[in-house]
Amino acid sequence: MRRGNDRLARAMAALTVTCAMTLAVTGAGPVPAVAAGAPEGLQARLVFYAEGGQAAAERAVREAGGTLRPREGDPRLGYLVADGPGTAFVRALGRSDAIVGVSANRRIGTATRAGGTLAVPRVDKDLAGHADLGAALAGGPEPLADRQWDMKMIGATAARSYAAAPGDKRVLVGVIDTGVDGSHPDIAPNFDRGLSRNFVTDQPKDPKGETLDGPCEHPGCKDPADVDDDGHGTHVAGTIASPVNGLGVAGVAPNVTLVNIRAGQDSGLFFLKPSLDALTYAADAGIDVVNMSYYIDPWLFNCTDNPADSEAERMEQRGIITGMQRALDYARGKGVTLISAIGNGATDLGRPEVDTTSPDHPSGSERTRRIDNSCLNVPAESKGVISVSAVGPDKVKAAYSDYGIEQTDLTAPGGDAGGGDVTKTILAAAPERALRERGLIGPDGASKSPSVVRDCRGGTCAYYQYLQGTSMAAPHATGVAAILISRFGENADGSKGAEGGKAAGGAFGMAPGRVRELLYETATPIACPMPRGQRYMSGTQMCEGDRSRNGFYGRGLIDAAKAATIRP
């Protein structure tokens, strides 16, 4: 996971080749910040109310001295947005039976279409119109395919899954992340700018005056919907669906459509409101499957009643758990399959004991607190989400990967460079600008790091980066889900997709429950290692369960080749 589950990937992004294992899971939502436009001394909050409790919640806000923002709440998810005076306001709201959680609301702007010079026609959704794909497939593997041990492991190759089922353009894959570089030569052919959205406004500094996202590059600190200043989201998108085009690499499902639904800051933080907006947008826009390689900052683990936290902090964490579950339920109810990285903390999520990284915003706010299994990593442990652990090239659970018999649904290649060998991690697309800013490529365009690879064909050059983490594992599973939806989805008028199936309603798609079933059915089971207690540098990790389902690998290793050929 990214910041939402990959500080590990962040370390690799800045890396030259030292692969120091940053084994922290991704983060959580923000400490309350003063919202732009709020009166001095007031802080903006998301106020989540119980079913049927909107009127009572509004009264409670007013009685507590708060002011409602009527246009900013969302009745679909049952929350208000209100300005109120600090923690005293939160404590007062907590005394109302109508209110179930109160979380900070950071100023994140509104969803906007890419306009001006960025406006381009939607990609063609007619698979039959892509005769060039067959020619490309017949031409053999992509130039950097020999570096993609991950794709070979799951059968996502020209000789296996691509020829049988490269995906259908009608299948929309939402990348809820730090953004997607829609101009990347190995992303652009499958990228839909018209549907892409950015729900984040860059924040140059945090409330303590420390650098957060850095200087704004665009008016109003609002990046266009085809920009990724971090690189994490572009890497995820490339793993899912880089096309077969004779350049660089190919993704798991090289002919589906990518949609950027940005919810992450340039810094890699993921706050609650953008994530809620991203999920509701995905639901209403007809997205088929979303990849969520992150957690909601500032809490790695959200606890509803932890004595180590203040009442205001408990209310914030309750808001994160409640708000995200409502948004996830809303999306799933509209036919969106939900896939998440499980986390990079080397932690048994069924038996967490200590959280040393929360709250992670503003910087320096972290403290050590005791936790238990009632505390949740969101969205990895939210209901209805398919959580993915990571394996290395040896098909053994990566040392950093979180696990748990209750939490792990599937496993997929995420990389494991324990010995410092970056080629044992995952190679996928990277934004040139972000690489230049980190000094990973020189003025002449040549790579200055073993973690970065350049490929040029016919005068076009593109960059790729080695990263590792459960953030890298999840998009492999998302790509396989896209293959299954392509094959067995159904149109809104009842006509079948490539091979029939039943959609949840709306446009072309497939019921998320059926997608999950087929992911399980096509996965290759992996038994727990012997002895079950595996020794890693971070300590001993215990695998529970049997071959059909266990805490390290869930139902097994995802299999693109089987997904491309199975006859259910």
Secondary structure, DSSP 8 states (H G I E B T S, - for coil): -HHHH-HHHHHHHH-SS------------------TTS-TT-EEEEEEE-TT-HHHHHHHHHHTT-EE-TTT-BTTTTEEEEEE-HHHHHHHHHT-TTEEEEEE-----------GGG--------GGG-HHHHHHHHT-S-TTGGG-HHHHHHT-SIIIIIHH----TT-EEEEESS---TT-TTTGGGB-TTT-EE-----SB-TTS-BSS-S--SGGG---TT--SSSHHHHHHHHHH---SSSS---SSTTSEEEEEE-B-TTS-B-HHHHHHHHHHHHHTT--EEEE----TT-SSB-SS-TTS-HHHHHHHHHHHHHHHHHHHHHHHTT-EEEEE--SS--BTTS--EE-S-S-SSTT----EE--TTSB-TTTTSTT-EEEEEE-TTSSB-TT--B-TTT--EEEE----TTS-GGGSEEEEE-HHHHHHTTSB-TTS-B-STTEEEEEETTEEEEEEEE-SHHHHHHHHHHHHHHHHHHH-B-TTS-B-SS----SSSSSB--HHHHHHHHHHHSB-----SSSEEEETTEEEE--EETTEETTTBT-B--HHHHHH---
